[in-house]
Amino acid sequence: MYAVDVILGPIISEKSMNDASKGKYTFKVTIKAGKADIKKAVEERYKVNVLKMSTMTIKGRSARAGAKRLEIAKSPFKKAIVTVKAGQKIGIFDTSGIENK
């Protein structure tokens, strides 16, 4: 698998941004990707050293949307939390403007 095929995008939330300041970055990845594929893709794409990683599969849920409140099924996806070597950062998770309170 190619790096662009494995990593679908970053997951930007309040929790993931707090973890980013600690060196943990959260990505949405393809369901078929294994830990070795994800590690290789992150190291290749962002030029960092991956120390630790955890993955989890998020099940698909249903939501109601629209004027008629029709039920829409959301597809399942895989989430990877990657810890990088101290001192290294990934640019999309720029936390320089955020103050820790």
C-alpha positions as CSV (number, residue, x, y, z in Angstrom):
1,M,0.0,0.0,0.0
2,Y,1.1,3.6,-0.7
3,A,1.2,6.2,2.1
4,V,-1.6,8.2,0.4
5,D,-3.8,5.2,0.3
6,V,-3.3,4.3,4.0
7,I,-3.8,7.7,5.7
8,L,-7.2,9.2,4.9
9,G,-6.7,12.4,7.0
10,P,-6.1,13.8,10.5
11,I,-8.8,13.7,13.2
12,I,-9.1,17.2,14.6
13,S,-10.9,17.3,17.9
14,E,-10.3,18.9,21.3
15,K,-8.9,15.6,22.7
16,S,-6.7,15.0,19.7
17,M,-5.3,18.6,19.9
18,N,-4.5,18.1,23.6
19,D,-2.7,14.8,22.8
20,A,-0.8,16.5,19.9
21,S,0.9,18.8,22.4
22,K,2.1,15.6,24.1
23,G,3.4,14.0,20.9
24,K,0.4,11.8,20.1
25,Y,-1.3,12.3,16.7
26,T,-4.6,10.9,15.6
27,F,-5.4,9.8,12.0
28,K,-8.3,8.3,10.2
29,V,-6.9,5.3,8.2
30,T,-8.3,2.6,5.9
31,I,-9.8,-0.4,7.6
32,K,-7.6,-2.9,5.7
33,A,-4.3,-1.2,6.9
34,G,-2.2,-3.0,9.5
35,K,0.0,-1.4,12.1
36,A,3.1,-1.9,10.0
37,D,1.5,-0.2,7.0
38,I,0.4,2.8,9.1
39,K,3.8,3.2,10.8
40,K,5.5,3.1,7.4
41,A,3.0,5.6,5.9
42,V,3.3,8.1,8.8
43,E,7.1,8.0,8.8
44,E,7.3,8.3,5.0
45,R,4.7,11.1,4.7
46,Y,5.6,13.3,7.7
47,K,9.4,12.5,8.1
48,V,9.1,11.5,11.8
49,N,10.1,8.5,13.9
50,V,7.1,6.5,15.2
51,L,7.7,5.0,18.7
52,K,4.3,3.6,19.6
53,M,0.9,3.2,18.0
54,S,-2.6,2.0,18.9
55,T,-5.4,1.4,16.5
56,M,-9.1,0.9,16.9
57,T,-12.1,0.3,14.6
58,I,-15.0,2.7,15.1
59,K,-18.3,1.0,14.2
60,G,-20.7,2.6,11.9
61,R,-23.6,4.4,13.5
62,S,-26.9,5.8,12.3
63,A,-27.9,9.5,12.4
64,R,-31.0,11.4,11.6
65,A,-30.7,14.4,9.2
66,G,-32.7,16.6,6.9
67,A,-36.2,18.1,7.1
68,K,-37.9,14.6,7.2
69,R,-35.3,13.3,9.7
70,L,-34.4,10.4,7.5
71,E,-31.9,7.9,9.0
72,I,-28.5,7.9,7.5
73,A,-25.9,5.1,8.1
74,K,-22.4,6.3,8.7
75,S,-19.7,3.9,7.5
76,P,-17.2,2.3,10.0
77,F,-13.6,3.5,10.0
78,K,-10.2,2.8,11.6
79,K,-8.5,5.3,13.9
80,A,-4.8,5.3,14.7
81,I,-3.1,7.1,17.5
82,V,0.6,7.5,16.8
83,T,3.3,8.6,19.3
84,V,6.4,10.2,17.7
85,K,9.9,10.7,19.1
86,A,10.3,13.6,21.5
87,G,11.0,16.9,19.8
88,Q,9.4,15.9,16.5
89,K,6.1,17.4,15.3
90,I,3.6,16.9,12.5
91,G,2.7,20.2,10.9
92,I,-1.1,19.7,10.5
93,F,-1.5,19.5,14.3
94,D,0.1,22.9,15.0
95,T,-0.6,23.7,18.6
96,S,1.6,26.8,18.9
97,G,-1.4,29.2,19.2
98,I,-3.2,27.1,21.9
99,E,-2.6,27.9,25.5
100,N,-2.8,25.2,28.1
101,K,-4.9,26.2,31.1
